[in-house]
Amino acid sequence: MARGHQKIQSQAKAQEKAAKMKKQQGHGLSDQMKAAQKALVFSCAVCKSQMPDPKTYKQHFENKHPKNDLPAELKDV
């Protein structure tokens, strides 16, 4: 068991190591979730699910809602 000066040095070293690991870890899960949510631009008119681009939206609409008419914004994609 370390005592006195050695203990203080060990604690300081451990604290620096923890700070370095935290900084190296980068963004947290909440930041990733916010970025992912920001990327979901298109929203399905029928089921309100979100898609990142018009191509994916068109594929979704053709597969999930084949009986419905294609929305105007997807006809030229």
MMTF fields as JSON, N, C-alpha, C and O atoms, coordinates in Angstrom:
{
  "mmtfVersion": "1.0.0",
  "mmtfProducer": "UNKNOWN",
  "numBonds": 307,
  "numAtoms": 308,
  "numGroups": 77,
  "numChains": 1,
  "numModels": 1,
  "chainsPerModel": [1],
  "groupsPerChain": [77],
  "chainIdList": ["A"],
  "bondAtomList": [4, 2, 8, 6, 12, 10, 16, 14, 20, 18, 24, 22, 28, 26, 32, 30, 36, 34, 40, 38, 44, 42, 48, 46, 52, 50, 56, 54, 60, 58, 64, 62, 68, 66, 72, 70, 76, 74, 80, 78, 84, 82, 88, 86, 92, 90, 96, 94, 100, 98, 104, 102, 108, 106, 112, 110, 116, 114, 120, 118, 124, 122, 128, 126, 132, 130, 136, 134, 140, 138, 144, 142, 148, 146, 152, 150, 156, 154, 160, 158, 164, 162, 168, 166, 172, 170, 176, 174, 180, 178, 184, 182, 188, 186, 192, 190, 196, 194, 200, 198, 204, 202, 208, 206, 212, 210, 216, 214, 220, 218, 224, 222, 228, 226, 232, 230, 236, 234, 240, 238, 244, 242, 248, 246, 252, 250, 256, 254, 260, 258, 264, 262, 268, 266, 272, 270, 276, 274, 280, 278, 284, 282, 288, 286, 292, 290, 296, 294, 300, 298, 304, 302],
  "bondOrderList": [1, 1, 1, 1, 1, 1, 1, 1, 1, 1, 1, 1, 1, 1, 1, 1, 1, 1, 1, 1, 1, 1, 1, 1, 1, 1, 1, 1, 1, 1, 1, 1, 1, 1, 1, 1, 1, 1, 1, 1, 1, 1, 1, 1, 1, 1, 1, 1, 1, 1, 1, 1, 1, 1, 1, 1, 1, 1, 1, 1, 1, 1, 1, 1, 1, 1, 1, 1, 1, 1, 1, 1, 1, 1, 1, 1],
  "groupList": [{"groupName": "MET", "atomNameList": ["N", "CA", "C", "O"], "elementList": ["N", "C", "C", "O"], "formalChargeList": [0, 0, 0, 0], "bondAtomList": [1, 0, 2, 1, 3, 2], "bondOrderList": [1, 1, 2], "singleLetterCode": "M", "chemCompType": "L-PEPTIDE LINKING"}, {"groupName": "ALA", "atomNameList": ["N", "CA", "C", "O"], "elementList": ["N", "C", "C", "O"], "formalChargeList": [0, 0, 0, 0], "bondAtomList": [1, 0, 2, 1, 3, 2], "bondOrderList": [1, 1, 2], "singleLetterCode": "A", "chemCompType": "L-PEPTIDE LINKING"}, {"groupName": "ARG", "atomNameList": ["N", "CA", "C", "O"], "elementList": ["N", "C", "C", "O"], "formalChargeList": [0, 0, 0, 0], "bondAtomList": [1, 0, 2, 1, 3, 2], "bondOrderList": [1, 1, 2], "singleLetterCode": "R", "chemCompType": "L-PEPTIDE LINKING"}, {"groupName": "GLY", "atomNameList": ["N", "CA", "C", "O"], "elementList": ["N", "C", "C", "O"], "formalChargeList": [0, 0, 0, 0], "bondAtomList": [1, 0, 2, 1, 3, 2], "bondOrderList": [1, 1, 2], "singleLetterCode": "G", "chemCompType": "PEPTIDE LINKING"}, {"groupName": "HIS", "atomNameList": ["N", "CA", "C", "O"], "elementList": ["N", "C", "C", "O"], "formalChargeList": [0, 0, 0, 0], "bondAtomList": [1, 0, 2, 1, 3, 2], "bondOrderList": [1, 1, 2], "singleLetterCode": "H", "chemCompType": "L-PEPTIDE LINKING"}, {"groupName": "GLN", "atomNameList": ["N", "CA", "C", "O"], "elementList": ["N", "C", "C", "O"], "formalChargeList": [0, 0, 0, 0], "bondAtomList": [1, 0, 2, 1, 3, 2], "bondOrderList": [1, 1, 2], "singleLetterCode": "Q", "chemCompType": "L-PEPTIDE LINKING"}, {"groupName": "LYS", "atomNameList": ["N", "CA", "C", "O"], "elementList": ["N", "C", "C", "O"], "formalChargeList": [0, 0, 0, 0], "bondAtomList": [1, 0, 2, 1, 3, 2], "bondOrderList": [1, 1, 2], "singleLetterCode": "K", "chemCompType": "L-PEPTIDE LINKING"}, {"groupName": "ILE", "atomNameList": ["N", "CA", "C", "O"], "elementList": ["N", "C", "C", "O"], "formalChargeList": [0, 0, 0, 0], "bondAtomList": [1, 0, 2, 1, 3, 2], "bondOrderList": [1, 1, 2], "singleLetterCode": "I", "chemCompType": "L-PEPTIDE LINKING"}, {"groupName": "SER", "atomNameList": ["N", "CA", "C", "O"], "elementList": ["N", "C", "C", "O"], "formalChargeList": [0, 0, 0, 0], "bondAtomList": [1, 0, 2, 1, 3, 2], "bondOrderList": [1, 1, 2], "singleLetterCode": "S", "chemCompType": "L-PEPTIDE LINKING"}, {"groupName": "GLU", "atomNameList": ["N", "CA", "C", "O"], "elementList": ["N", "C", "C", "O"], "formalChargeList": [0, 0, 0, 0], "bondAtomList": [1, 0, 2, 1, 3, 2], "bondOrderList": [1, 1, 2], "singleLetterCode": "E", "chemCompType": "L-PEPTIDE LINKING"}, {"groupName": "LEU", "atomNameList": ["N", "CA", "C", "O"], "elementList": ["N", "C", "C", "O"], "formalChargeList": [0, 0, 0, 0], "bondAtomList": [1, 0, 2, 1, 3, 2], "bondOrderList": [1, 1, 2], "singleLetterCode": "L", "chemCompType": "L-PEPTIDE LINKING"}, {"groupName": "ASP", "atomNameList": ["N", "CA", "C", "O"], "elementList": ["N", "C", "C", "O"], "formalChargeList": [0, 0, 0, 0], "bondAtomList": [1, 0, 2, 1, 3, 2], "bondOrderList": [1, 1, 2], "singleLetterCode": "D", "chemCompType": "L-PEPTIDE LINKING"}, {"groupName": "VAL", "atomNameList": ["N", "CA", "C", "O"], "elementList": ["N", "C", "C", "O"], "formalChargeList": [0, 0, 0, 0], "bondAtomList": [1, 0, 2, 1, 3, 2], "bondOrderList": [1, 1, 2], "singleLetterCode": "V", "chemCompType": "L-PEPTIDE LINKING"}, {"groupName": "PHE", "atomNameList": ["N", "CA", "C", "O"], "elementList": ["N", "C", "C", "O"], "formalChargeList": [0, 0, 0, 0], "bondAtomList": [1, 0, 2, 1, 3, 2], "bondOrderList": [1, 1, 2], "singleLetterCode": "F", "chemCompType": "L-PEPTIDE LINKING"}, {"groupName": "CYS", "atomNameList": ["N", "CA", "C", "O"], "elementList": ["N", "C", "C", "O"], "formalChargeList": [0, 0, 0, 0], "bondAtomList": [1, 0, 2, 1, 3, 2], "bondOrderList": [1, 1, 2], "singleLetterCode": "C", "chemCompType": "L-PEPTIDE LINKING"}, {"groupName": "PRO", "atomNameList": ["N", "CA", "C", "O"], "elementList": ["N", "C", "C", "O"], "formalChargeList": [0, 0, 0, 0], "bondAtomList": [1, 0, 2, 1, 3, 2], "bondOrderList": [1, 1, 2], "singleLetterCode": "P", "chemCompType": "L-PEPTIDE LINKING"}, {"groupName": "THR", "atomNameList": ["N", "CA", "C", "O"], "elementList": ["N", "C", "C", "O"], "formalChargeList": [0, 0, 0, 0], "bondAtomList": [1, 0, 2, 1, 3, 2], "bondOrderList": [1, 1, 2], "singleLetterCode": "T", "chemCompType": "L-PEPTIDE LINKING"}, {"groupName": "TYR", "atomNameList": ["N", "CA", "C", "O"], "elementList": ["N", "C", "C", "O"], "formalChargeList": [0, 0, 0, 0], "bondAtomList": [1, 0, 2, 1, 3, 2], "bondOrderList": [1, 1, 2], "singleLetterCode": "Y", "chemCompType": "L-PEPTIDE LINKING"}, {"groupName": "ASN", "atomNameList": ["N", "CA", "C", "O"], "elementList": ["N", "C", "C", "O"], "formalChargeList": [0, 0, 0, 0], "bondAtomList": [1, 0, 2, 1, 3, 2], "bondOrderList": [1, 1, 2], "singleLetterCode": "N", "chemCompType": "L-PEPTIDE LINKING"}],
  "groupTypeList": [0, 1, 2, 3, 4, 5, 6, 7, 5, 8, 5, 1, 6, 1, 5, 9, 6, 1, 1, 6, 0, 6, 6, 5, 5, 3, 4, 3, 10, 8, 11, 5, 0, 6, 1, 1, 5, 6, 1, 10, 12, 13, 8, 14, 1, 12, 14, 6, 8, 5, 0, 15, 11, 15, 6, 16, 17, 6, 5, 4, 13, 9, 18, 6, 4, 15, 6, 18, 11, 10, 15, 1, 9, 10, 6, 11, 12],
  "groupIdList": [1, 2, 3, 4, 5, 6, 7, 8, 9, 10, 11, 12, 13, 14, 15, 16, 17, 18, 19, 20, 21, 22, 23, 24, 25, 26, 27, 28, 29, 30, 31, 32, 33, 34, 35, 36, 37, 38, 39, 40, 41, 42, 43, 44, 45, 46, 47, 48, 49, 50, 51, 52, 53, 54, 55, 56, 57, 58, 59, 60, 61, 62, 63, 64, 65, 66, 67, 68, 69, 70, 71, 72, 73, 74, 75, 76, 77],
  "secStructList": [7, 7, 7, 6, 2, 2, 2, 2, 2, 2, 2, 2, 2, 2, 2, 2, 2, 2, 2, 2, 2, 2, 2, 2, 2, 7, 1, 7, 2, 2, 2, 2, 2, 2, 2, 2, 2, 2, 2, 7, 7, 3, 3, 7, 6, 6, 6, 7, 7, 3, 3, 1, 1, 2, 2, 2, 2, 2, 2, 2, 2, 2, 2, 2, 7, 6, 6, 1, 7, 7, 7, 4, 4, 4, 6, 6, 7],
  "xCoordList": [0.84, 0.0, 0.89, 1.784, 0.644, 1.451, 1.01, -0.174, 1.989, 1.681, 2.347, 3.369, 1.759, 2.371, 2.554, 1.613, 3.786, 4.119, 3.845, 3.343, 4.169, 3.948, 2.454, 2.072, 1.627, 0.181, -0.329, -1.141, 0.137, -0.284, 0.144, -0.625, 1.382, 1.861, 1.021, 0.679, 0.7, -0.094, -1.491, -2.01, -2.082, -3.41, -3.381, -4.274, -2.361, -2.236, -2.045, -2.641, -1.202, -0.948, -2.226, -2.512, -2.982, -4.234, -5.252, -5.992, -5.293, -6.227, -5.868, -6.759, -4.583, -4.15, -4.49, -4.932, -4.274, -4.568, -6.065, -6.452, -6.903, -8.354, -8.793, -9.652, -8.207, -8.551, -8.137, -8.863, -6.974, -6.483, -7.397, -7.704, -7.828, -8.724, -10.075, -10.659, -10.565, -11.855, -11.779, -12.7, -10.665, -10.488, -10.321, -10.828, -9.616, -9.363, -10.629, -10.774, -11.53, -12.757, -13.613, -14.312, -13.57, -14.298, -15.729, -16.033, -16.595, -17.99, -18.746, -18.456, -19.694, -20.516, -21.645, -21.808, -22.399, -23.505, -24.577, -25.18, -24.812, -25.851, -25.477, -26.349, -24.185, -23.743, -23.948, -24.352, -23.672, -23.859, -25.333, -25.696, -26.17, -27.606, -28.125, -28.957, -27.64, -28.068, -27.629, -28.395, -26.408, -25.9, -26.686, -26.994, -27.003, -27.769, -29.169, -29.695, -29.765, -31.116, -31.114, -32.073, -30.038, -29.921, -29.814, -30.263, -29.216, -29.024, -30.31, -30.405, -31.292, -32.553, -33.444, -34.191, -33.349, -34.0, -35.409, -36.325, -35.592, -36.868, -37.761, -37.294, -39.04, -39.999, -41.123, -41.691, -41.436, -42.467, -43.832, -44.177, -44.591, -45.9, -46.924, -47.89, -46.729, -47.697, -47.401, -48.262, -46.167, -45.861, -44.97, -44.669, -44.552, -43.739, -42.345, -41.693, -41.874, -40.503, -39.549, -39.923, -38.321, -37.386, -36.278, -35.802, -35.875, -34.833, -33.788, -34.101, -32.537, -31.474, -31.44, -30.99, -31.91, -31.838, -33.055, -33.774, -33.28, -34.471, -34.472, -35.536, -33.296, -33.231, -33.753, -34.542, -33.308, -33.768, -35.262, -35.997, -35.694, -37.113, -37.948, -38.996, -37.495, -38.235, -38.294, -39.347, -37.167, -37.14, -38.102, -38.844, -38.076, -38.977, -40.428, -41.234, -40.747, -42.138, -42.612, -43.74, -41.74, -42.117, -42.3, -43.168, -41.49, -41.565, -42.639, -43.346, -42.766, -43.681, -45.094, -46.053, -45.226, -46.543, -46.815, -47.001, -46.841, -46.992, -48.35, -48.454, -49.384, -50.721, -50.909, -51.765, -50.126, -50.252, -49.507, -48.54, -49.969, -49.294, -47.996, -47.897, -47.001, -45.697, -45.829, -46.438, -45.277, -45.346, -44.635, -43.75, -45.024, -44.477, -42.966, -42.266, -42.457, -41.018, -40.174, -38.956, -40.819, -40.076, -40.182, -39.469, -41.045, -41.246, -40.023, -39.783, -39.25, -38.074, -36.798, -35.751, -36.862, -35.664, -35.429, -34.475],
  "yCoordList": [-1.17, 0.0, 1.24, 1.37, 2.138, 3.35, 4.367, 4.496, 5.082, 6.1, 7.419, 7.463, 8.477, 9.797, 10.298, 10.337, 10.683, 11.32, 10.385, 10.821, 9.122, 8.148, 8.031, 7.901, 8.079, 7.992, 9.19, 9.029, 10.372, 11.593, 11.544, 11.909, 11.089, 10.976, 9.975, 10.217, 8.869, 7.837, 8.35, 8.078, 9.08, 9.638, 10.653, 10.664, 11.504, 12.511, 11.838, 12.242, 10.804, 10.078, 9.402, 9.433, 8.802, 8.153, 9.167, 8.889, 10.331, 11.378, 11.878, 12.085, 12.073, 12.507, 11.447, 11.766, 10.195, 9.094, 9.041, 8.835, 9.226, 9.209, 10.372, 10.204, 11.553, 12.718, 12.497, 12.863, 11.9, 11.627, 10.627, 10.798, 9.603, 8.603, 9.21, 8.883, 10.088, 10.723, 11.625, 11.657, 12.356, 13.237, 12.421, 12.8, 11.314, 10.466, 9.75, 9.433, 9.5, 8.779, 9.543, 8.927, 10.836, 11.63, 11.9, 12.123, 11.875, 12.231, 11.114, 9.931, 11.509, 10.538, 10.023, 10.448, 9.134, 8.515, 9.539, 9.454, 10.498, 11.492, 12.355, 12.734, 12.67, 13.449, 12.662, 13.225, 11.371, 10.526, 10.434, 10.461, 10.326, 10.234, 11.524, 11.481, 12.66, 13.946, 14.077, 14.554, 13.659, 13.742, 12.813, 13.178, 11.632, 10.689, 11.217, 11.078, 11.813, 12.365, 13.534, 13.722, 14.317, 15.457, 14.994, 15.688, 13.817, 13.292, 12.747, 12.615, 12.433, 11.894, 13.041, 13.626, 13.346, 14.538, 14.256, 15.041, 13.14, 12.839, 12.022, 11.115, 12.346, 11.649, 11.095, 11.813, 9.817, 9.153, 9.784, 10.023, 10.043, 10.671, 9.718, 10.167, 8.416, 7.433, 7.002, 7.106, 6.513, 5.933, 6.822, 6.462, 7.952, 8.937, 8.436, 9.047, 7.333, 6.903, 7.836, 8.438, 7.952, 8.926, 8.239, 7.168, 8.875, 8.364, 9.444, 10.633, 9.032, 10.014, 10.648, 11.785, 9.934, 10.489, 10.064, 9.138, 10.739, 10.451, 9.053, 8.466, 8.516, 7.173, 6.129, 5.256, 6.231, 5.323, 5.508, 4.542, 6.756, 7.061, 6.401, 5.822, 6.481, 5.89, 4.366, 3.764, 3.742, 2.292, 1.891, 0.917, 2.656, 2.395, 2.471, 1.592, 3.528, 3.741, 2.635, 2.158, 2.219, 1.17, -0.176, -0.962, -0.443, -1.736, -1.775, -2.775, -0.715, -0.726, -0.258, -0.665, 0.591, 1.149, 0.994, 1.996, -0.24, -0.42, 0.016, 0.358, 0.009, 0.387, 1.897, 2.372, 2.638, 4.099, 4.701, 4.123, 5.873, 6.583, 7.186, 7.607, 7.22, 7.787, 9.3, 9.966, 9.854, 11.309, 12.074, 11.536, 13.296, 14.118, 14.297, 14.322, 14.422, 14.643, 13.417, 13.523, 12.248, 11.026, 10.599, 9.693, 11.227, 10.798, 11.039, 10.27, 12.075, 12.377, 11.699, 11.821, 10.993, 10.339, 9.014, 8.307],
  "zCoordList": [0.0, 0.0, 0.0, 0.836, -0.931, -1.027, 0.014, 0.326, 0.54, 1.548, 1.21, 0.525, 1.696, 1.61, 0.204, -0.588, -0.102, -1.378, -2.559, -3.595, -2.404, -3.473, -3.796, -4.959, -2.772, -2.951, -3.751, -4.662, -3.417, -4.101, -5.569, -6.458, -5.817, -7.192, -7.987, -9.144, -7.363, -8.021, -8.365, -9.447, -7.455, -7.7, -8.837, -9.684, -8.859, -9.906, -11.269, -12.268, -11.284, -12.52, -13.024, -14.221, -12.13, -12.5, -13.004, -13.948, -12.384, -12.803, -14.204, -15.028, -14.483, -15.808, -16.868, -17.971, -16.503, -17.43, -17.74, -18.89, -16.727, -16.92, -17.802, -18.667, -17.589, -18.399, -19.855, -20.78, -20.043, -21.397, -22.103, -23.283, -21.405, -21.987, -22.339, -23.372, -21.485, -21.733, -22.97, -23.785, -23.094, -24.236, -25.518, -26.574, -25.416, -26.569, -27.027, -28.208, -26.107, -26.409, -27.417, -28.222, -27.384, -28.366, -27.957, -26.786, -28.948, -28.735, -28.035, -28.213, -27.257, -26.545, -27.41, -28.554, -26.879, -27.602, -27.967, -29.037, -27.088, -27.367, -28.569, -29.351, -28.724, -29.883, -31.171, -32.188, -31.128, -32.304, -32.671, -33.847, -31.661, -31.906, -32.539, -33.446, -32.068, -32.618, -34.071, -34.909, -34.373, -35.74, -36.667, -37.802, -36.189, -36.996, -37.255, -38.359, -36.257, -36.404, -37.383, -38.132, -37.379, -38.274, -39.729, -40.641, -39.94, -41.293, -41.897, -43.117, -41.079, -41.59, -42.054, -41.27, -43.334, -43.884, -44.393, -44.146, -45.105, -45.733, -44.815, -44.125, -44.81, -43.968, -44.844, -45.666, -44.66, -45.455, -45.15, -43.993, -46.206, -46.054, -45.445, -44.827, -45.609, -45.131, -43.696, -42.822, -43.453, -42.139, -41.272, -40.134, -41.777, -41.048, -40.658, -39.812, -41.262, -40.988, -41.733, -42.74, -41.236, -41.787, -42.576, -42.201, -43.678, -44.55, -44.816, -44.774, -45.091, -45.293, -46.68, -46.822, -47.712, -49.066, -49.903, -49.527, -51.028, -51.828, -52.446, -52.637, -52.76, -53.348, -52.355, -52.715, -51.121, -50.071, -49.828, -49.626, -49.852, -49.651, -50.744, -50.455, -51.998, -53.107, -52.966, -53.176, -52.612, -52.412, -51.293, -51.415, -50.209, -49.081, -49.537, -49.232, -50.267, -50.686, -51.62, -51.499, -52.565, -53.508, -52.803, -53.184, -51.778, -51.083, -50.001, -49.867, -49.241, -48.095, -48.426, -47.77, -49.435, -49.776, -51.28, -51.971, -51.798, -53.252, -53.803, -54.981, -52.972, -53.443, -53.538, -54.283, -52.798, -52.799, -53.984, -54.481, -54.431, -55.512, -55.002, -53.85, -55.884, -55.546, -55.353, -56.19, -54.281, -54.084, -55.21, -55.875, -55.406, -56.496, -56.379, -57.391, -55.145, -54.982, -55.332, -55.474, -55.473, -55.789, -57.255, -57.687, -58.005, -59.395, -60.273, -61.203, -60.007, -60.833, -60.328, -60.964, -59.204, -58.641, -59.342, -59.02]
}
